[in-house]
Amino acid sequence: MAKAGSSWKRKLTHAGGWQIAKRVARSVPFGGAAVVLFLVGTDIKRKGVAKGLLNSGIDAIPFVGLAKNAAEFVRGDDYIPDKPKKG
């Protein structure tokens, strides 16, 4: 049963906190996609149009993009290379 001293305000706050946590957890994949949309321009400048869009498209997929970015971080190199620099 309920703990001694638990008030209805505390129970309401606890239940409300879980509701907020659930909503935030559901919005995480959309947040990642928003970051990708924000950074797609830099990808296109660095990699070219086709490779930049492909890289951004893979990054926008919730768990696939996370796995790709984690593997690139560990590996230290991009799977889709940048275009050669003019120089």
PDB file of N, CA, C and O in Angstrom:
ATOM      1  N   MET A   1       0.833  -1.181   0.000  1.00  0.00           N
ATOM      2  CA  MET A   1       0.000   0.000   0.000  1.00  0.00           C
ATOM      3  C   MET A   1       0.877   1.243   0.000  1.00  0.00           C
ATOM      4  O   MET A   1       2.079   1.134  -0.244  1.00  0.00           O
ATOM      5  N   ALA A   2       0.331   2.396   0.259  1.00  0.00           N
ATOM      6  CA  ALA A   2       1.077   3.647   0.207  1.00  0.00           C
ATOM      7  C   ALA A   2       1.973   3.797   1.429  1.00  0.00           C
ATOM      8  O   ALA A   2       1.668   3.291   2.509  1.00  0.00           O
ATOM      9  N   LYS A   3       3.077   4.497   1.239  1.00  0.00           N
ATOM     10  CA  LYS A   3       3.974   4.769   2.355  1.00  0.00           C
ATOM     11  C   LYS A   3       3.305   5.743   3.306  1.00  0.00           C
ATOM     12  O   LYS A   3       2.465   6.556   2.919  1.00  0.00           O
ATOM     13  N   ALA A   4       3.702   5.633   4.552  1.00  0.00           N
ATOM     14  CA  ALA A   4       3.198   6.588   5.531  1.00  0.00           C
ATOM     15  C   ALA A   4       3.811   7.948   5.221  1.00  0.00           C
ATOM     16  O   ALA A   4       5.019   8.059   5.012  1.00  0.00           O
ATOM     17  N   GLY A   5       2.991   8.959   5.193  1.00  0.00           N
ATOM     18  CA  GLY A   5       3.484  10.298   4.940  1.00  0.00           C
ATOM     19  C   GLY A   5       3.427  10.704   3.465  1.00  0.00           C
ATOM     20  O   GLY A   5       3.724  11.853   3.140  1.00  0.00           O
ATOM     21  N   SER A   6       3.054   9.790   2.571  1.00  0.00           N
ATOM     22  CA  SER A   6       2.932  10.137   1.157  1.00  0.00           C
ATOM     23  C   SER A   6       1.664  10.955   0.966  1.00  0.00           C
ATOM     24  O   SER A   6       0.576  10.551   1.377  1.00  0.00           O
ATOM     25  N   SER A   7       1.819  12.077   0.352  1.00  0.00           N
ATOM     26  CA  SER A   7       0.659  12.918   0.127  1.00  0.00           C
ATOM     27  C   SER A   7       0.180  12.758  -1.305  1.00  0.00           C
ATOM     28  O   SER A   7       0.900  12.220  -2.146  1.00  0.00           O
ATOM     29  N   TRP A   8      -1.010  13.215  -1.582  1.00  0.00           N
ATOM     30  CA  TRP A   8      -1.543  13.131  -2.940  1.00  0.00           C
ATOM     31  C   TRP A   8      -0.761  14.036  -3.879  1.00  0.00           C
ATOM     32  O   TRP A   8      -0.665  13.745  -5.071  1.00  0.00           O
ATOM     33  N   LYS A   9      -0.194  15.142  -3.359  1.00  0.00           N
ATOM     34  CA  LYS A   9       0.615  16.030  -4.199  1.00  0.00           C
ATOM     35  C   LYS A   9       1.876  15.312  -4.686  1.00  0.00           C
ATOM     36  O   LYS A   9       2.267  15.447  -5.846  1.00  0.00           O
ATOM     37  N   ARG A  10       2.501  14.556  -3.798  1.00  0.00           N
ATOM     38  CA  ARG A  10       3.718  13.819  -4.166  1.00  0.00           C
ATOM     39  C   ARG A  10       3.387  12.755  -5.209  1.00  0.00           C
ATOM     40  O   ARG A  10       4.138  12.577  -6.169  1.00  0.00           O
ATOM     41  N   LYS A  11       2.282  12.056  -5.033  1.00  0.00           N
ATOM     42  CA  LYS A  11       1.868  11.028  -5.994  1.00  0.00           C
ATOM     43  C   LYS A  11       1.569  11.651  -7.350  1.00  0.00           C
ATOM     44  O   LYS A  11       1.947  11.105  -8.387  1.00  0.00           O
ATOM     45  N   LEU A  12       0.896  12.782  -7.343  1.00  0.00           N
ATOM     46  CA  LEU A  12       0.562  13.479  -8.581  1.00  0.00           C
ATOM     47  C   LEU A  12       1.832  13.960  -9.298  1.00  0.00           C
ATOM     48  O   LEU A  12       1.938  13.855 -10.520  1.00  0.00           O
ATOM     49  N   THR A  13       2.778  14.481  -8.539  1.00  0.00           N
ATOM     50  CA  THR A  13       4.041  14.928  -9.121  1.00  0.00           C
ATOM     51  C   THR A  13       4.809  13.753  -9.709  1.00  0.00           C
ATOM     52  O   THR A  13       5.376  13.863 -10.796  1.00  0.00           O
ATOM     53  N   HIS A  14       4.831  12.642  -9.007  1.00  0.00           N
ATOM     54  CA  HIS A  14       5.531  11.446  -9.489  1.00  0.00           C
ATOM     55  C   HIS A  14       4.900  10.924 -10.781  1.00  0.00           C
ATOM     56  O   HIS A  14       5.614  10.592 -11.728  1.00  0.00           O
ATOM     57  N   ALA A  15       3.593  10.852 -10.825  1.00  0.00           N
ATOM     58  CA  ALA A  15       2.896  10.384 -12.029  1.00  0.00           C
ATOM     59  C   ALA A  15       3.117  11.358 -13.191  1.00  0.00           C
ATOM     60  O   ALA A  15       3.308  10.929 -14.328  1.00  0.00           O
ATOM     61  N   GLY A  16       3.092  12.644 -12.916  1.00  0.00           N
ATOM     62  CA  GLY A  16       3.332  13.644 -13.950  1.00  0.00           C
ATOM     63  C   GLY A  16       4.751  13.567 -14.499  1.00  0.00           C
ATOM     64  O   GLY A  16       4.970  13.765 -15.694  1.00  0.00           O
ATOM     65  N   GLY A  17       5.703  13.281 -13.635  1.00  0.00           N
ATOM     66  CA  GLY A  17       7.089  13.132 -14.077  1.00  0.00           C
ATOM     67  C   GLY A  17       7.238  11.963 -15.036  1.00  0.00           C
ATOM     68  O   GLY A  17       7.976  12.059 -16.016  1.00  0.00           O
ATOM     69  N   TRP A  18       6.549  10.859 -14.768  1.00  0.00           N
ATOM     70  CA  TRP A  18       6.616   9.706 -15.679  1.00  0.00           C
ATOM     71  C   TRP A  18       5.992  10.043 -17.021  1.00  0.00           C
ATOM     72  O   TRP A  18       6.491   9.604 -18.057  1.00  0.00           O
ATOM     73  N   GLN A  19       4.918  10.808 -17.023  1.00  0.00           N
ATOM     74  CA  GLN A  19       4.279  11.201 -18.280  1.00  0.00           C
ATOM     75  C   GLN A  19       5.216  12.071 -19.118  1.00  0.00           C
ATOM     76  O   GLN A  19       5.309  11.904 -20.334  1.00  0.00           O
ATOM     77  N   ILE A  20       5.893  12.977 -18.474  1.00  0.00           N
ATOM     78  CA  ILE A  20       6.837  13.842 -19.181  1.00  0.00           C
ATOM     79  C   ILE A  20       8.003  13.020 -19.715  1.00  0.00           C
ATOM     80  O   ILE A  20       8.437  13.226 -20.848  1.00  0.00           O
ATOM     81  N   ALA A  21       8.512  12.095 -18.911  1.00  0.00           N
ATOM     82  CA  ALA A  21       9.627  11.251 -19.352  1.00  0.00           C
ATOM     83  C   ALA A  21       9.239  10.414 -20.568  1.00  0.00           C
ATOM     84  O   ALA A  21      10.043  10.249 -21.485  1.00  0.00           O
ATOM     85  N   LYS A  22       8.024   9.888 -20.585  1.00  0.00           N
ATOM     86  CA  LYS A  22       7.559   9.094 -21.723  1.00  0.00           C
ATOM     87  C   LYS A  22       7.470   9.956 -22.985  1.00  0.00           C
ATOM     88  O   LYS A  22       7.857   9.516 -24.068  1.00  0.00           O
ATOM     89  N   ARG A  23       6.972  11.150 -22.849  1.00  0.00           N
ATOM     90  CA  ARG A  23       6.859  12.042 -24.014  1.00  0.00           C
ATOM     91  C   ARG A  23       8.226  12.422 -24.559  1.00  0.00           C
ATOM     92  O   ARG A  23       8.421  12.457 -25.774  1.00  0.00           O
ATOM     93  N   VAL A  24       9.165  12.705 -23.683  1.00  0.00           N
ATOM     94  CA  VAL A  24      10.512  13.048 -24.125  1.00  0.00           C
ATOM     95  C   VAL A  24      11.157  11.857 -24.830  1.00  0.00           C
ATOM     96  O   VAL A  24      11.815  12.024 -25.857  1.00  0.00           O
ATOM     97  N   ALA A  25      10.972  10.665 -24.285  1.00  0.00           N
ATOM     98  CA  ALA A  25      11.556   9.468 -24.897  1.00  0.00           C
ATOM     99  C   ALA A  25      10.979   9.217 -26.289  1.00  0.00           C
ATOM    100  O   ALA A  25      11.695   8.759 -27.180  1.00  0.00           O
ATOM    101  N   ARG A  26       9.718   9.507 -26.483  1.00  0.00           N
ATOM    102  CA  ARG A  26       9.109   9.324 -27.807  1.00  0.00           C
ATOM    103  C   ARG A  26       9.592  10.368 -28.795  1.00  0.00           C
ATOM    104  O   ARG A  26       9.599  10.110 -29.999  1.00  0.00           O
ATOM    105  N   SER A  27       9.993  11.535 -28.326  1.00  0.00           N
ATOM    106  CA  SER A  27      10.399  12.598 -29.240  1.00  0.00           C
ATOM    107  C   SER A  27      11.880  12.556 -29.593  1.00  0.00           C
ATOM    108  O   SER A  27      12.311  13.316 -30.461  1.00  0.00           O
ATOM    109  N   VAL A  28      12.672  11.705 -28.962  1.00  0.00           N
ATOM    110  CA  VAL A  28      14.110  11.656 -29.223  1.00  0.00           C
ATOM    111  C   VAL A  28      14.429  11.370 -30.689  1.00  0.00           C
ATOM    112  O   VAL A  28      15.269  12.069 -31.254  1.00  0.00           O
ATOM    113  N   PRO A  29      13.801  10.374 -31.342  1.00  0.00           N
ATOM    114  CA  PRO A  29      14.125  10.160 -32.758  1.00  0.00           C
ATOM    115  C   PRO A  29      13.831  11.374 -33.638  1.00  0.00           C
ATOM    116  O   PRO A  29      14.570  11.640 -34.586  1.00  0.00           O
ATOM    117  N   PHE A  30      12.775  12.105 -33.340  1.00  0.00           N
ATOM    118  CA  PHE A  30      12.444  13.295 -34.113  1.00  0.00           C
ATOM    119  C   PHE A  30      13.456  14.405 -33.873  1.00  0.00           C
ATOM    120  O   PHE A  30      13.738  15.197 -34.772  1.00  0.00           O
ATOM    121  N   GLY A  31      13.999  14.466 -32.672  1.00  0.00           N
ATOM    122  CA  GLY A  31      15.040  15.446 -32.374  1.00  0.00           C
ATOM    123  C   GLY A  31      16.294  15.190 -33.189  1.00  0.00           C
ATOM    124  O   GLY A  31      16.930  16.127 -33.672  1.00  0.00           O
ATOM    125  N   GLY A  32      16.652  13.917 -33.343  1.00  0.00           N
ATOM    126  CA  GLY A  32      17.798  13.560 -34.166  1.00  0.00           C
ATOM    127  C   GLY A  32      17.581  13.931 -35.617  1.00  0.00           C
ATOM    128  O   GLY A  32      18.494  14.423 -36.281  1.00  0.00           O
ATOM    129  N   ALA A  33      16.377  13.698 -36.112  1.00  0.00           N
ATOM    130  CA  ALA A  33      16.059  14.063 -37.497  1.00  0.00           C
ATOM    131  C   ALA A  33      16.109  15.574 -37.687  1.00  0.00           C
ATOM    132  O   ALA A  33      16.513  16.050 -38.747  1.00  0.00           O
ATOM    133  N   ALA A  34      15.706  16.325 -36.679  1.00  0.00           N
ATOM    134  CA  ALA A  34      15.766  17.788 -36.770  1.00  0.00           C
ATOM    135  C   ALA A  34      17.222  18.259 -36.844  1.00  0.00           C
ATOM    136  O   ALA A  34      17.529  19.190 -37.588  1.00  0.00           O
ATOM    137  N   VAL A  35      18.110  17.634 -36.089  1.00  0.00           N
ATOM    138  CA  VAL A  35      19.527  17.991 -36.138  1.00  0.00           C
ATOM    139  C   VAL A  35      20.093  17.684 -37.520  1.00  0.00           C
ATOM    140  O   VAL A  35      20.869  18.467 -38.067  1.00  0.00           O
ATOM    141  N   VAL A  36      19.699  16.538 -38.083  1.00  0.00           N
ATOM    142  CA  VAL A  36      20.174  16.167 -39.421  1.00  0.00           C
ATOM    143  C   VAL A  36      19.707  17.190 -40.447  1.00  0.00           C
ATOM    144  O   VAL A  36      20.488  17.595 -41.309  1.00  0.00           O
ATOM    145  N   LEU A  37      18.450  17.614 -40.372  1.00  0.00           N
ATOM    146  CA  LEU A  37      17.949  18.621 -41.307  1.00  0.00           C
ATOM    147  C   LEU A  37      18.715  19.937 -41.166  1.00  0.00           C
ATOM    148  O   LEU A  37      18.947  20.641 -42.149  1.00  0.00           O
ATOM    149  N   PHE A  38      19.095  20.250 -39.956  1.00  0.00           N
ATOM    150  CA  PHE A  38      19.853  21.474 -39.709  1.00  0.00           C
ATOM    151  C   PHE A  38      21.256  21.384 -40.315  1.00  0.00           C
ATOM    152  O   PHE A  38      21.794  22.387 -40.784  1.00  0.00           O
ATOM    153  N   LEU A  39      21.850  20.183 -40.307  1.00  0.00           N
ATOM    154  CA  LEU A  39      23.230  20.010 -40.760  1.00  0.00           C
ATOM    155  C   LEU A  39      23.366  19.480 -42.184  1.00  0.00           C
ATOM    156  O   LEU A  39      24.487  19.247 -42.636  1.00  0.00           O
ATOM    157  N   VAL A  40      22.271  19.283 -42.899  1.00  0.00           N
ATOM    158  CA  VAL A  40      22.342  18.719 -44.247  1.00  0.00           C
ATOM    159  C   VAL A  40      23.130  19.632 -45.193  1.00  0.00           C
ATOM    160  O   VAL A  40      23.794  19.136 -46.103  1.00  0.00           O
ATOM    161  N   GLY A  41      23.073  20.914 -45.004  1.00  0.00           N
ATOM    162  CA  GLY A  41      23.813  21.856 -45.845  1.00  0.00           C
ATOM    163  C   GLY A  41      25.318  21.663 -45.742  1.00  0.00           C
ATOM    164  O   GLY A  41      26.019  21.690 -46.753  1.00  0.00           O
ATOM    165  N   THR A  42      25.814  21.470 -44.532  1.00  0.00           N
ATOM    166  CA  THR A  42      27.246  21.234 -44.368  1.00  0.00           C
ATOM    167  C   THR A  42      27.670  19.907 -44.963  1.00  0.00           C
ATOM    168  O   THR A  42      28.760  19.795 -45.524  1.00  0.00           O
ATOM    169  N   ASP A  43      26.818  18.899 -44.845  1.00  0.00           N
ATOM    170  CA  ASP A  43      27.132  17.602 -45.466  1.00  0.00           C
ATOM    171  C   ASP A  43      27.239  17.741 -46.981  1.00  0.00           C
ATOM    172  O   ASP A  43      28.145  17.179 -47.597  1.00  0.00           O
ATOM    173  N   ILE A  44      26.325  18.481 -47.574  1.00  0.00           N
ATOM    174  CA  ILE A  44      26.349  18.663 -49.031  1.00  0.00           C
ATOM    175  C   ILE A  44      27.598  19.445 -49.454  1.00  0.00           C
ATOM    176  O   ILE A  44      28.206  19.128 -50.476  1.00  0.00           O
ATOM    177  N   LYS A  45      27.981  20.452 -48.684  1.00  0.00           N
ATOM    178  CA  LYS A  45      29.189  21.216 -49.018  1.00  0.00           C
ATOM    179  C   LYS A  45      30.442  20.351 -48.916  1.00  0.00           C
ATOM    180  O   LYS A  45      31.341  20.455 -49.750  1.00  0.00           O
ATOM    181  N   ARG A  46      30.502  19.498 -47.892  1.00  0.00           N
ATOM    182  CA  ARG A  46      31.703  18.683 -47.676  1.00  0.00           C
ATOM    183  C   ARG A  46      31.782  17.465 -48.579  1.00  0.00           C
ATOM    184  O   ARG A  46      32.876  17.074 -48.988  1.00  0.00           O
ATOM    185  N   LYS A  47      30.640  16.855 -48.901  1.00  0.00           N
ATOM    186  CA  LYS A  47      30.650  15.577 -49.602  1.00  0.00           C
ATOM    187  C   LYS A  47      30.125  15.640 -51.032  1.00  0.00           C
ATOM    188  O   LYS A  47      30.317  14.696 -51.798  1.00  0.00           O
ATOM    189  N   GLY A  48      29.472  16.722 -51.400  1.00  0.00           N
ATOM    190  CA  GLY A  48      28.812  16.806 -52.690  1.00  0.00           C
ATOM    191  C   GLY A  48      27.329  16.512 -52.506  1.00  0.00           C
ATOM    192  O   GLY A  48      26.908  16.071 -51.436  1.00  0.00           O
ATOM    193  N   VAL A  49      26.535  16.755 -53.549  1.00  0.00           N
ATOM    194  CA  VAL A  49      25.082  16.643 -53.410  1.00  0.00           C
ATOM    195  C   VAL A  49      24.642  15.202 -53.133  1.00  0.00           C
ATOM    196  O   VAL A  49      23.962  14.949 -52.139  1.00  0.00           O
ATOM    197  N   ALA A  50      25.016  14.269 -53.988  1.00  0.00           N
ATOM    198  CA  ALA A  50      24.538  12.889 -53.851  1.00  0.00           C
ATOM    199  C   ALA A  50      25.049  12.246 -52.562  1.00  0.00           C
ATOM    200  O   ALA A  50      24.271  11.666 -51.806  1.00  0.00           O
ATOM    201  N   LYS A  51      26.346  12.347 -52.313  1.00  0.00           N
ATOM    202  CA  LYS A  51      26.913  11.729 -51.114  1.00  0.00           C
ATOM    203  C   LYS A  51      26.447  12.429 -49.840  1.00  0.00           C
ATOM    204  O   LYS A  51      26.250  11.782 -48.812  1.00  0.00           O
ATOM    205  N   GLY A  52      26.274  13.736 -49.905  1.00  0.00           N
ATOM    206  CA  GLY A  52      25.790  14.485 -48.746  1.00  0.00           C
ATOM    207  C   GLY A  52      24.364  14.117 -48.379  1.00  0.00           C
ATOM    208  O   GLY A  52      24.033  13.949 -47.206  1.00  0.00           O
ATOM    209  N   LEU A  53      23.514  13.992 -49.411  1.00  0.00           N
ATOM    210  CA  LEU A  53      22.124  13.593 -49.139  1.00  0.00           C
ATOM    211  C   LEU A  53      22.048  12.161 -48.638  1.00  0.00           C
ATOM    212  O   LEU A  53      21.244  11.857 -47.757  1.00  0.00           O
ATOM    213  N   LEU A  54      22.881  11.271 -49.191  1.00  0.00           N
ATOM    214  CA  LEU A  54      22.910   9.882 -48.730  1.00  0.00           C
ATOM    215  C   LEU A  54      23.363   9.814 -47.279  1.00  0.00           C
ATOM    216  O   LEU A  54      22.754   9.113 -46.472  1.00  0.00           O
ATOM    217  N   ASN A  55      24.412  10.526 -46.944  1.00  0.00           N
ATOM    218  CA  ASN A  55      24.918  10.540 -45.568  1.00  0.00           C
ATOM    219  C   ASN A  55      23.869  11.096 -44.605  1.00  0.00           C
ATOM    220  O   ASN A  55      23.650  10.533 -43.532  1.00  0.00           O
ATOM    221  N   SER A  56      23.226  12.189 -44.980  1.00  0.00           N
ATOM    222  CA  SER A  56      22.192  12.782 -44.125  1.00  0.00           C
ATOM    223  C   SER A  56      20.973  11.876 -44.009  1.00  0.00           C
ATOM    224  O   SER A  56      20.355  11.791 -42.948  1.00  0.00           O
ATOM    225  N   GLY A  57      20.629  11.201 -45.102  1.00  0.00           N
ATOM    226  CA  GLY A  57      19.499  10.270 -45.054  1.00  0.00           C
ATOM    227  C   GLY A  57      19.747   9.121 -44.105  1.00  0.00           C
ATOM    228  O   GLY A  57      18.853   8.725 -43.356  1.00  0.00           O
ATOM    229  N   ILE A  58      20.956   8.579 -44.128  1.00  0.00           N
ATOM    230  CA  ILE A  58      21.292   7.491 -43.205  1.00  0.00           C
ATOM    231  C   ILE A  58      21.290   8.002 -41.766  1.00  0.00           C
ATOM    232  O   ILE A  58      20.811   7.313 -40.866  1.00  0.00           O
ATOM    233  N   ASP A  59      21.814   9.192 -41.545  1.00  0.00           N
ATOM    234  CA  ASP A  59      21.842   9.763 -40.201  1.00  0.00           C
ATOM    235  C   ASP A  59      20.447  10.047 -39.659  1.00  0.00           C
ATOM    236  O   ASP A  59      20.248  10.038 -38.444  1.00  0.00           O
ATOM    237  N   ALA A  60      19.483  10.296 -40.529  1.00  0.00           N
ATOM    238  CA  ALA A  60      18.129  10.627 -40.083  1.00  0.00           C
ATOM    239  C   ALA A  60      17.354   9.400 -39.607  1.00  0.00           C
ATOM    240  O   ALA A  60      16.363   9.549 -38.891  1.00  0.00           O
ATOM    241  N   ILE A  61      17.771   8.204 -39.980  1.00  0.00           N
ATOM    242  CA  ILE A  61      17.099   6.983 -39.526  1.00  0.00           C
ATOM    243  C   ILE A  61      17.493   6.768 -38.063  1.00  0.00           C
ATOM    244  O   ILE A  61      18.683   6.677 -37.761  1.00  0.00           O
ATOM    245  N   PRO A  62      16.514   6.685 -37.141  1.00  0.00           N
ATOM    246  CA  PRO A  62      16.827   6.750 -35.710  1.00  0.00           C
ATOM    247  C   PRO A  62      17.958   5.844 -35.214  1.00  0.00           C
ATOM    248  O   PRO A  62      18.965   6.373 -34.743  1.00  0.00           O
ATOM    249  N   PHE A  63      17.857   4.555 -35.287  1.00  0.00           N
ATOM    250  CA  PHE A  63      18.886   3.710 -34.683  1.00  0.00           C
ATOM    251  C   PHE A  63      20.028   3.420 -35.650  1.00  0.00           C
ATOM    252  O   PHE A  63      21.160   3.196 -35.222  1.00  0.00           O
ATOM    253  N   VAL A  64      19.741   3.421 -36.937  1.00  0.00           N
ATOM    254  CA  VAL A  64      20.774   3.182 -37.947  1.00  0.00           C
ATOM    255  C   VAL A  64      21.779   4.333 -37.949  1.00  0.00           C
ATOM    256  O   VAL A  64      22.988   4.105 -37.985  1.00  0.00           O
ATOM    257  N   GLY A  65      21.283   5.553 -37.910  1.00  0.00           N
ATOM    258  CA  GLY A  65      22.166   6.717 -37.872  1.00  0.00           C
ATOM    259  C   GLY A  65      23.028   6.744 -36.619  1.00  0.00           C
ATOM    260  O   GLY A  65      24.204   7.102 -36.675  1.00  0.00           O
ATOM    261  N   LEU A  66      22.444   6.366 -35.495  1.00  0.00           N
ATOM    262  CA  LEU A  66      23.206   6.312 -34.250  1.00  0.00           C
ATOM    263  C   LEU A  66      24.328   5.286 -34.355  1.00  0.00           C
ATOM    264  O   LEU A  66      25.461   5.560 -33.958  1.00  0.00           O
ATOM    265  N   ALA A  67      24.017   4.101 -34.892  1.00  0.00           N
ATOM    266  CA  ALA A  67      25.031   3.058 -35.039  1.00  0.00           C
ATOM    267  C   ALA A  67      26.127   3.495 -36.009  1.00  0.00           C
ATOM    268  O   ALA A  67      27.310   3.263 -35.758  1.00  0.00           O
ATOM    269  N   LYS A  68      25.732   4.127 -37.115  1.00  0.00           N
ATOM    270  CA  LYS A  68      26.716   4.599 -38.103  1.00  0.00           C
ATOM    271  C   LYS A  68      27.641   5.635 -37.488  1.00  0.00           C
ATOM    272  O   LYS A  68      28.858   5.555 -37.652  1.00  0.00           O
ATOM    273  N   ASN A  69      27.083   6.596 -36.791  1.00  0.00           N
ATOM    274  CA  ASN A  69      27.902   7.642 -36.189  1.00  0.00           C
ATOM    275  C   ASN A  69      28.802   7.097 -35.085  1.00  0.00           C
ATOM    276  O   ASN A  69      29.938   7.548 -34.940  1.00  0.00           O
ATOM    277  N   ALA A  70      28.317   6.140 -34.310  1.00  0.00           N
ATOM    278  CA  ALA A  70      29.149   5.521 -33.275  1.00  0.00           C
ATOM    279  C   ALA A  70      30.308   4.759 -33.909  1.00  0.00           C
ATOM    280  O   ALA A  70      31.439   4.840 -33.430  1.00  0.00           O
ATOM    281  N   ALA A  71      30.033   4.020 -34.985  1.00  0.00           N
ATOM    282  CA  ALA A  71      31.091   3.266 -35.666  1.00  0.00           C
ATOM    283  C   ALA A  71      32.110   4.216 -36.294  1.00  0.00           C
ATOM    284  O   ALA A  71      33.311   3.949 -36.251  1.00  0.00           O
ATOM    285  N   GLU A  72      31.644   5.317 -36.874  1.00  0.00           N
ATOM    286  CA  GLU A  72      32.568   6.298 -37.447  1.00  0.00           C
ATOM    287  C   GLU A  72      33.417   6.953 -36.361  1.00  0.00           C
ATOM    288  O   GLU A  72      34.592   7.247 -36.579  1.00  0.00           O
ATOM    289  N   PHE A  73      32.827   7.179 -35.204  1.00  0.00           N
ATOM    290  CA  PHE A  73      33.570   7.784 -34.098  1.00  0.00           C
ATOM    291  C   PHE A  73      34.677   6.840 -33.630  1.00  0.00           C
ATOM    292  O   PHE A  73      35.810   7.271 -33.413  1.00  0.00           O
ATOM    293  N   VAL A  74      34.357   5.565 -33.476  1.00  0.00           N
ATOM    294  CA  VAL A  74      35.354   4.589 -33.036  1.00  0.00           C
ATOM    295  C   VAL A  74      36.427   4.401 -34.103  1.00  0.00           C
ATOM    296  O   VAL A  74      37.620   4.335 -33.807  1.00  0.00           O
ATOM    297  N   ARG A  75      35.976   4.316 -35.339  1.00  0.00           N
ATOM    298  CA  ARG A  75      36.877   4.092 -36.467  1.00  0.00           C
ATOM    299  C   ARG A  75      37.753   5.311 -36.753  1.00  0.00           C
ATOM    300  O   ARG A  75      38.896   5.169 -37.187  1.00  0.00           O
ATOM    301  N   GLY A  76      37.223   6.495 -36.514  1.00  0.00           N
ATOM    302  CA  GLY A  76      37.970   7.725 -36.744  1.00  0.00           C
ATOM    303  C   GLY A  76      37.916   8.218 -38.173  1.00  0.00           C
ATOM    304  O   GLY A  76      38.687   9.103 -38.542  1.00  0.00           O
ATOM    305  N   ASP A  77      37.020   7.668 -38.997  1.00  0.00           N
ATOM    306  CA  ASP A  77      36.942   8.045 -40.405  1.00  0.00           C
ATOM    307  C   ASP A  77      35.497   7.897 -40.865  1.00  0.00           C
ATOM    308  O   ASP A  77      34.750   7.086 -40.319  1.00  0.00           O
ATOM    309  N   ASP A  78      35.104   8.675 -41.864  1.00  0.00           N
ATOM    310  CA  ASP A  78      33.755   8.589 -42.412  1.00  0.00           C
ATOM    311  C   ASP A  78      33.636   7.402 -43.357  1.00  0.00           C
ATOM    312  O   ASP A  78      34.587   7.059 -44.060  1.00  0.00           O
ATOM    313  N   TYR A  79      32.455   6.773 -43.369  1.00  0.00           N
ATOM    314  CA  TYR A  79      32.182   5.725 -44.349  1.00  0.00           C
ATOM    315  C   TYR A  79      32.010   6.323 -45.739  1.00  0.00           C
ATOM    316  O   TYR A  79      32.410   5.725 -46.738  1.00  0.00           O
ATOM    317  N   ILE A  80      31.413   7.507 -45.793  1.00  0.00           N
ATOM    318  CA  ILE A  80      31.233   8.218 -47.058  1.00  0.00           C
ATOM    319  C   ILE A  80      32.244   9.373 -47.041  1.00  0.00           C
ATOM    320  O   ILE A  80      32.061  10.348 -46.312  1.00  0.00           O
ATOM    321  N   PRO A  81      33.300   9.262 -47.839  1.00  0.00           N
ATOM    322  CA  PRO A  81      34.379  10.257 -47.754  1.00  0.00           C
ATOM    323  C   PRO A  81      33.980  11.629 -48.282  1.00  0.00           C
ATOM    324  O   PRO A  81      33.064  11.748 -49.096  1.00  0.00           O
ATOM    325  N   ASP A  82      34.669  12.656 -47.815  1.00  0.00           N
ATOM    326  CA  ASP A  82      34.476  14.010 -48.315  1.00  0.00           C
ATOM    327  C   ASP A  82      35.028  14.116 -49.724  1.00  0.00           C
ATOM    328  O   ASP A  82      35.886  13.332 -50.129  1.00  0.00           O
ATOM    329  N   LYS A  83      34.520  15.105 -50.475  1.00  0.00           N
ATOM    330  CA  LYS A  83      35.050  15.312 -51.826  1.00  0.00           C
ATOM    331  C   LYS A  83      36.444  15.926 -51.710  1.00  0.00           C
ATOM    332  O   LYS A  83      36.763  16.583 -50.719  1.00  0.00           O
ATOM    333  N   PRO A  84      37.270  15.706 -52.734  1.00  0.00           N
ATOM    334  CA  PRO A  84      38.649  16.251 -52.674  1.00  0.00           C
ATOM    335  C   PRO A  84      38.639  17.776 -52.581  1.00  0.00           C
ATOM    336  O   PRO A  84      37.827  18.454 -53.211  1.00  0.00           O
ATOM    337  N   LYS A  85      39.555  18.285 -51.789  1.00  0.00           N
ATOM    338  CA  LYS A  85      39.645  19.740 -51.614  1.00  0.00           C
ATOM    339  C   LYS A  85      40.373  20.345 -52.805  1.00  0.00           C
ATOM    340  O   LYS A  85      41.349  19.796 -53.315  1.00  0.00           O
ATOM    341  N   LYS A  86      39.861  21.501 -53.230  1.00  0.00           N
ATOM    342  CA  LYS A  86      40.527  22.232 -54.313  1.00  0.00           C
ATOM    343  C   LYS A  86      41.732  22.951 -53.723  1.00  0.00           C
ATOM    344  O   LYS A  86      41.653  23.565 -52.660  1.00  0.00           O
ATOM    345  N   GLY A  87      42.811  22.863 -54.412  1.00  0.00           N
ATOM    346  CA  GLY A  87      43.903  23.509 -53.773  1.00  0.00           C
ATOM    347  C   GLY A  87      45.060  23.748 -54.588  1.00  0.00           C
ATOM    348  O   GLY A  87      46.048  24.303 -54.110  1.00  0.00           O
TER     349      GLY A  87
END
